[in-house]
Amino acid sequence: MSTPCTMGRLLSAAVLTSCFFLATATWAGSAQDAPRHPDQKTTVSKADLRKRFDSLPEEQKQALRQRLERLKKLPAQERQNLRAQAGQLEDMSRRVYRSLADGDRERLDGLPMDKRQDLLSEMALAEVRDMGQRILRKLPQAERERLEAAEPQERQRLLLELRHQMDLRIGQTIERMAPELGFSAEQVKKLNDLPSNERRGKFLHVVKRRCTQYVDRKGLPEGMHAVRWEKVQQLPPDEFYLALLNLRREFPSLARALNPKPGADAKGNTLRTSPDMQRLRRAMEAHLDPTERLQLAEKGRVERERELKSRGRKRAMAALDKGRHVTGEDLKRLEALPDEAFFTLVRRFLDSGGRQGPITVRPPKERPSRSETSTRRSGDKR
Amino acid sequence: MSTSCMEFRQQLEALLDGRPDPERLTVLGWHEHLLSCGACREILEQEEALELLLASLPDPQLPPDLSRRLVRRLREAESEAPDAKGGALESLLALDEVAIPTGLADRVREGVAEARREDRLDALLERAFRVEVPEDLGQRVLSGLEEERSRDRLIPMAPQGHAPSMSRGVLLKLAAAILVGASGVALWRGTLGLGGESSETPSGLLVQGQGEGLPQMASLDEEVIENLSELLYWESIESLGPMERDLLSQLDLTDEALLDSALEAEGS
């Protein structure tokens, strides 16, 4: 839209940037002897990076230059954290790419490089987010609440402690699984004597072995081709684990391979695996489905996210309606909720395995305002 | 354009008034009109991108007394050659490489005089100046100016005084930008007489500035390319919430598998 307002803002930006340019011209004079970066060697990966950089639009290049300047100014510790997080995301991108079904990978490979990278990065980000949420949900309630209520520094300390506890737990878990997996006492000792990081890696080996043994015993889920399973089996343990998590959406019974004796289900919750609850779970995980995301490859990032959310929401509504988990006026009120409230409510229902009964949504006027909620104590009576 | 498009665009335009603020536009992202109108969706996305760009521009950083010095020099330039057409200002702007249209100096002077009357120039210059200037900005602005200049060449073809009002506005603003910037550089370098004699012409300054900026930008780009993965992932990381970032730093799929096993053990 070439409105006068827009034009005016553009011109103002042009005038402002003109001032910058001339200041830059002066600075360039003082920096003219600055050495070029010494690393002139060209490797394949660097060539790829250069190609990727060259393919970016100018404004994104500029944003990257500014981000580099910010990166250089970060304190060492923050920069190290950032590197660790970037490393985790990179690992997740690799896992996501390698665990894609053949058709999805071919489709992704056929896209222009920038689009491909964007989509892969979105998928990795969605996985990382979901993994964090899954981990939180699996923690004991008290521990989760402590984490959620903690200040940033305290939260980091709690998470470090949690990681340490997990490391200690690896040994016990391997010992518990040893008879089922046919490990000798000597093998278990060898595993437990490994340094922490190696032991973590080995634990995923153990999980993979257990899953494949389960499928060997029980057979493949209906509709799954042996060739596909064969390919999944050939993946390294971390990629195998992610592939299995994603396959669970298509073949819900594979969840048993990851968790043959599910604790929560053992408490008599039959709704958890009912078809409409499976449909609901699948609807809520539309953003994690690579096929679904790739279907929207032509759209921009924002529009794609919006569309995925909208699709997920419509399907979740249909599944809830079909399973009669929400009825009458509640259905209308649920439909009218903003996205965040809608997904939180349905997620809570899903996590309870449907045990909390039909979803009830209070009319807006009955919902306490923020100030009421914050001032009322748990013991207060109205 | 339908009535609903018109209404949506009016709302958008109302939101765009004032300082850049990308978050202001996210409210409109939920407008139901967007569900059925791709054109308006595209416009909103463009405006969001522009707001982001504008918000990311740093404030300029020039010496605090520049406005005073610049205004003083302009007065001196005017008093030195009050009758000669163009005078010092004309020679300042007589740049072969830039090919500024005839009469531009007069129009710039008019524009500057008006700005001075309203104290806008001082306000603009004084407000401006606490910033790091992006290193490739010179390159980008110059290419932008080049495009505008090629349009400006057409202006003298039109009858004097009948140029379209938007072109006059563009000319005035660009010319003012060149004047302000070039004078600033010239003051620093002493080419207007403050720092002794110099054989550098303003056009020389422009060309030299551009030439020196390129290796610096190329060097920065090399660094960007070296760190590209990290920088691209950083963009994604910034979209995570604080809790999600902490979880990403400390825990991974192994922890999830361990928690599954722990739940299983509790269950059995």
Interface residues (C-beta under 8 A of the other chain):
Chain A: M1 T3 C5 T6 M7 R9 L10 L11 S12 A13 A14 V15 L16 T17 S18 C19 F20 F21 L22 A23 T24 A25 T26 W27 A28 G29 A31 Q32 A34 P35 R36 H37 D39 K46 L49 R50 R52 F53 E58 E59 K61 Q62 A63 L64 R65 Q66 R67 L68 E69 L71 N81 L82 R83 A84 Q85 A86 Q88 L89 E90 D91 Q117 S121 A124 L125 V128 R129 M131 G132 R134 I135 L136 K138 L139 L147 E148 P152 R155 Q156 L159 L160 L162 R163 M166 R169 I170 T173 R176 M177 R200 G201 F203 L204 V207 D238 Y241 L242 L258 N259 P260 K261 P262 G263 A264 D265 A266 K267 G300 V302 E303 R306
Chain B: R9 L12 E13 L16 D17 P20 G29 R41 I43 E45 Q46 E47 E48 A49 L50 L53 L54 S56 L57 P58 P60 Q61 L62 A128 V131 E132 V133 P134 E135 D136 L137 G138 R140 V141 L142 G144 L145 M166 G169 V170 K173 L174 A176 A177 I178 V180 G181 A182 G184 V185 W188 R189 L205 L206 Q208 G209 Q210 E212 G213 P215 Q216 A218 S219 L220 D221 E222 E223 V224 I225 E226 N227 L228 S229 E230 L231 L232 Y233 W234 E235 S236 I237 S239 L240 P242 M243 E244 R245 D246 L247 L248 S249 Q250 L251 D252 L253 T254 D255 E256 A257 L258 L259 D260 S261 A262 L263 E264 A265 E266 G267 S268
